[in-house]
Each structure stands twice: as structure tokens, then as C-alpha cells.
Amino acid sequence: MDYEAAFLRERTARKRAESILEDKSRELHLANQSLNDNVESLELALRENKFLIHIGRYGLEKPRLRDFLPTIVKDMLRLSEVTFAVYFHFPFDPSQADFRSDLLRNEENLSMGNASIARSDLDLLACEIEEKVRESRRTHFQTVAVTIDNVAIDTAVALPIISLDYLSGIIILFSQGLTSRQQKEIEMFRVGIKQLAIMMEHRYQEDKLLASYENVKVANEALKETQKKLVQSEKMATVGQLSAGIAHEINNPMGFIKSNMGALSGYVDDFVEYVTAVKSLVDQALLRGDSLSESAKVLDTLWRDIDMEFLLEDSKSLLEESQHGVKRILDIVGGLKRFSRQSDHQKEQCDIVSIIDEALNMAHNELKYKGKVIKKMETVQPVMGKSGELLQVFLNLFVNASHAMDEQGKLTVSVEDKENGVQINVADNGSGIDPKHLDSIFNPFFTTKEVGVGTGLGLSISYGIVEAHNGTIDVTSELGVGTVFSIWLPYLNSGAATSEEGE
């Protein structure tokens, strides 16, 4: 009885041990299977990372897609162990022809031999798959039955490359069936191709942006050239408006210079007569050995007859007056030359008071019939700018003021220091500007003058010139009272001037 109980206990213990061993073996098997799965997942992740890194080279190195596709397709063949592949490329540029590669082989898994599929058959198969992908624009799986290099192929997988809603290419993989691992690889390829399509889109947008930038640069240069022509055109229009007055201004000094020259010509004849008589009398007295007293009396009589004292005094006055007239003509012509010439690109130190005086001098004939000009100008520091352009600004304002004023007009020009710059106010008591037009007066081609009187560019160009000098220009006006244009320009050592030089 004791032996039987001991046997039963031993058998029960053995069964329990076998059960524990079986459970542990099952656990070990599952753990080993899980480990293999993890290793396979890690290998897949590693291959995926390598593939995606390779895809990323497209964004960094920026090759042509047609040149980049062969390396990508070879990567796909190697990673997935698919046997054959072919790819298509459809360029964005319609002037470039579509391209289809030759059959690519996975050299690692294929012993080279004579292909047993005719090229025409492969062309037909590739064209058939291409048409289906063009229609569906999705990954396409197709069962086939072909033999290539003595390898039976039963599966074709086509992966489209779609960027900016445009089919840029197709990659077709040919395989002997697809294992679960290869299916995962193909899914990875789809992710990589999507990334490639995104980079293509970014590159296209970048190229488009660069092209737009170049177009903007060209347009900007053309605009600058047009602006220069407009400025010059406005200058010539202003000169045209002032030409009659300028001709009159030149004629005035030329008239009295001509008269003075005629008078001086007569004076010179008298001077010559007197000097000739003196010489003759002196020579005769010396020959006869006579006293010079008689000759002196003759000369004195001649002196009084031709009124030599008046001639001497008036000649000096005529010469001074003529010199002043010549200077006046030179100032007018010099101002016209500085005004009408194309502005150069170099800025210089500009004396605002001198420029305003020159502009008033040029507009003198326009203003002298409209009342009087009052100048309240302090001595101010120079500004950095282009004197010809600033002259144009003030001339435009003075001419506009003359057009707005009647015969009892008054133009007040004031210059003073203000906020590390110079403040210039040009005020008239003319007709004023309608409030509804105040927001438009600096717009190109806007004018309230009659047709043919103004181009509508003067104030617009003046605004641009002041802005280019880092200054400001404002206007206040009241109908029937007058208008005030206020211009502020920075000094050489001001922050605005410094920032411009920094640019």
C-alpha cells in the first residue's frame, strides 16, 4: 500500500513537471517568435530609414527627376528583392519628351542570361499598366504571366509619382509573387514616393518663386527706368510751361546789355577821337618846340565838348549793369541745365536755402505778376541729397502756387530747424484745394487743372523725391484761403540719413 501511494505521488509529480516544462517551452517559443518579429521590424525600419534618407537627397542635391529615378529604383530592387523594374518619366515642361527606361534587373538575385521575353511584349505590358495607372492615379497591382531571363513573373506593382496633381512618373516592379515582407516594403516605397512628390512640389514652388523674383527684378528695373523717363518728361513739361517767361527773363538783361553796348560803342569812338587828338597835338608841339599850353587849351575844350567826365562815369555804370545782366543770364541758363539734366546716382551736400533761391529765380516770371514773395529763411545745416531733384520739388510747388494765386497773391517760403532736420513750408493765399481732392493730389496723373495745363505728375514725382531723401511732405488747404505744403528733410547726422547709408 505504501509503494502504490508513493508511485502515484511520483507519477503526479512527473505530470506536473511535464506540464510546467511544456508551458515554459511554449513561452520560450513565443518569446523567440516575438524576438524574430522585432528583429524583422527593426531591419524593416532600418531599410526604410535608409530609403527615405536616399529620397531626401533629392531635396538637398536637386538633381533632375529623370537622373534621380534610376538610383531610387535600384534601391527598391535591392531592398525588396523584387526581380525586375521599369520606370516612366513625364516632365512638367511640355517641350520635353516623355521617357521610359529599359528593363532594370536585380543583379543580386538574378543570374544573367538571355531574356526570354520579347521587347515588344514588354513594351505592350508596360503600356497597358501605364494606361491603367494614368486612369486610376493610384498604386496598381496586376497579375501577369511572363518569363524574363528564364524567371517566371506573375505580379506587377505600379507606383505613381503625383506632384501638384500632375502624374510625373510611374515605377513598375515585376516579381515572383509578393511575400508579406515585400508587401511591407512596397508600402514603405509608397511613403517614400509621397515624400519625393512633396519635395518636387516644394522645388517647383521654389523655382517658380525664383522665376517670379527674377521677373519682379526685371519689372522693377523697367519701372525705375520708366520713372526716370517720367521725371525727365515732367521736367521738360515744366520747362515748357516756363519757357515763355524764361525767354522774357533772358530778353530783359539782353535788351539793356545790347543798349549798353551801343552806348559804349559811341563812347569808345569819343575816347578814340580824344586820345588821337592828344597824340597829334603833343607830336606837333614837340616838332615845333612850342609850349604845350596851347595844346592843353585845345584838349580842355575837346574834353568839355565830348563831356569826358560823364563818359567815364557812365561807362563804369554801363559795364557794371551789363556784367549784372550777364550774370543774370548765366544763372537762368545754369538753373535750366541743372534742372533739365538727368539726376545722377550720387548724393551730395545740398544747401536748401540756395536751392530755394535758385527755384524762385527760375519761377520769377511766373510769380512776379501774381503778387509778392516773402522769404523767412534761417541759416540751416546742409542735407544729403540730389540738388537737381530738390530743385524740381520746389519749382513744382512755386509754379503750382502761381497758378492758384491771383494778382494780389502772396507766396511765403520759410526755412527753419526742426527735429534734427530742416522744415520748409511753402504757403500761398490762392484758391485752395477741395477737401475731397486732398487724398489724391500725390497720385500720378491726378490734376485739377484744365486739360493741357498740367500733366498730373509734378506732385507725384515731388512726393517720390522727398521720400527717396528720407523726408516727408504734407499738405493742408482750405478753399478760398490757401494751401501750405510742408517738407521735412533730415540733416547729414540724423538717424534717417545714417540708416540710408547703412542700407
RAQUIMO-V604495 format. One record per backbone hydrogen bond with DSSP energy under -0.5 kcal/mol. NH is the residue of the N-H (numbers start at 1). CO is the residue of the C=O. If there is no record, write none. Layout:
BEGIN
NH:CO
NH:CO
END
This chain:
BEGIN
5:1
6:2
7:3
8:4
9:5
10:6
11:7
12:8
13:9
14:10
15:11
16:12
17:13
18:14
19:15
20:16
21:17
22:18
23:19
24:20
25:21
26:22
27:23
28:24
29:25
30:26
31:27
32:28
33:29
34:30
35:31
36:32
37:33
38:34
39:35
40:36
41:37
42:38
43:39
44:40
45:41
46:42
47:43
48:44
49:45
50:46
51:47
52:48
53:49
54:50
55:51
56:52
57:53
57:54
58:55
59:56
60:56
61:57
62:57
62:58
68:64
69:65
70:66
72:68
73:69
74:70
75:71
76:72
77:73
78:74
79:75
80:76
81:77
83:174
84:174
85:104
86:172
88:170
89:99
90:168
91:89
94:92
96:93
99:89
101:87
104:85
106:83
107:105
109:106
110:107
122:118
123:119
124:120
125:121
126:122
127:123
128:124
129:125
130:126
131:127
132:128
133:129
134:130
135:131
136:132
137:133
140:158
142:156
144:154
146:153
148:151
151:148
152:150
153:146
154:175
155:175
156:142
157:173
158:140
159:157
159:171
160:158
161:169
162:160
163:161
163:166
166:163
168:161
168:166
169:161
170:88
171:159
172:86
172:170
173:157
173:171
174:84
175:155
177:175
183:179
184:180
185:181
186:182
187:183
188:184
189:185
190:186
191:187
192:188
193:189
194:190
195:191
196:192
197:193
198:194
199:195
200:196
201:197
202:198
203:199
204:200
205:201
206:202
207:203
208:204
209:205
210:206
211:207
212:208
213:209
214:210
215:211
216:212
217:213
218:214
219:215
220:216
221:217
222:218
223:219
224:220
225:221
226:222
227:223
228:224
229:225
230:226
231:227
232:228
233:229
234:230
235:231
236:232
237:233
238:234
239:235
240:236
241:237
242:238
243:239
244:240
246:242
247:243
248:244
249:245
250:246
251:247
252:248
253:249
254:250
255:251
256:252
257:253
258:254
259:255
260:256
261:257
262:258
263:259
264:260
265:261
266:262
267:263
268:264
269:265
270:266
271:267
272:268
273:269
274:270
275:271
276:272
277:273
278:274
279:275
280:276
281:277
282:278
283:279
284:280
285:281
286:282
287:283
288:284
289:285
290:285
294:291
296:292
297:293
298:294
299:295
300:296
301:297
302:298
303:299
304:300
305:301
306:302
307:304
308:303
311:307
312:308
313:309
314:310
315:311
316:312
317:313
318:314
319:315
320:316
321:317
322:318
323:319
324:320
325:321
326:322
327:323
328:324
329:325
330:326
331:327
332:328
333:329
334:330
335:331
336:332
337:333
338:334
339:335
340:336
341:337
348:385
350:383
352:350
355:351
356:352
357:353
358:354
359:355
360:356
361:357
362:358
363:359
364:361
366:363
367:363
368:364
370:367
372:409
374:411
375:373
376:413
378:376
378:415
380:378
383:350
385:348
385:383
387:385
390:386
391:387
392:388
393:389
394:390
395:391
396:392
397:393
398:394
399:395
400:396
401:397
402:398
403:399
404:400
405:401
409:370
409:406
411:372
412:410
412:427
413:374
413:411
414:412
414:425
415:376
416:423
418:421
422:489
423:416
424:422
424:487
425:414
426:485
427:412
427:425
428:483
429:410
431:404
437:434
438:434
438:435
440:437
441:437
443:440
445:456
446:443
446:456
447:445
453:450
454:450
461:457
462:458
463:459
464:460
465:461
466:462
467:463
468:464
469:465
470:467
471:466
472:488
474:486
476:484
478:482
480:431
481:478
482:478
483:428
484:476
485:426
486:474
486:484
487:424
487:485
488:472
489:422
490:469
491:420
492:382
494:491
498:494
499:495
500:496
501:497
502:498
503:499
END
